[in-house]
Amino acid sequence: MNACSADTAEGTENSTSTEILITNYTYNDSELETLKLINDYRVSIGLNALEPINHISAKCEEHNKYMIEKNVVDHNDFVARSENLEKVLGAKKVGENVAYNYKTSEAVVKAWLESPGHKENIEGNFTHFGIAITVDAKTGKKYYTNIFVRL
C-alpha cells in the first residue's frame, strides 16, 4: 500500500497515455462501494463529498493493468498521470493511493485510513476522484488505484 501526492511524486517522465478526455468508464460494484465509503467518511468529518470523473478512473485502471503486468505495487509514472490530469482536466492538485490484495472495499478503506499518507489523501483538499479495482486474472488478487484531484 502506498500514497503519493504531486508534491512528493517521483517517477519517470515517459507518458504513453493520451491527452484526450476519456468519457467512458463502467464502474463495478466494488468501485462504487469504495467511492461511497470514502465519501461517507469525508462527510462524517465535515468535508465535501468528491465527484467521480470517468477520465480519472480510466487512468487508475491503466495503472492497475501496468502493476499487474509488471507484478509490482507502486506509483511508477505518477508524474505522467498527474500531468495528464492537469492538461486534460485542469487539475491543480493530484494525490494517489494504491493497494493490493484486499478482499473488500471496507478492508482497503480501513487500511488507507490507518495509514497517515493515505489518510492525508482521503482527507485532502480535493474536489473529484476516480478509482479502479482490477483483478489479476492469473492470481485472483485485486489491485487498487484511487486518484484524487482538485479542479
Salt bridges, closest charged atoms under 4 A:
GLU19 OE2 - LYS87 NZ 3.33
ASP40 OD2 - LYS36 NZ 2.67
GLU62 OE1 - LYS59 NZ 3.22
GLU69 OE2 - LYS70 NZ 3.93
ASP74 OD1 - HIS63 NE2 3.92
GLU96 OE2 - HIS75 ND1 2.46
GLU96 OE1 - ARG81 NE 2.83
GLU114 OE2 - LYS110 NZ 2.70
GLU123 OE2 - LYS119 NZ 3.90
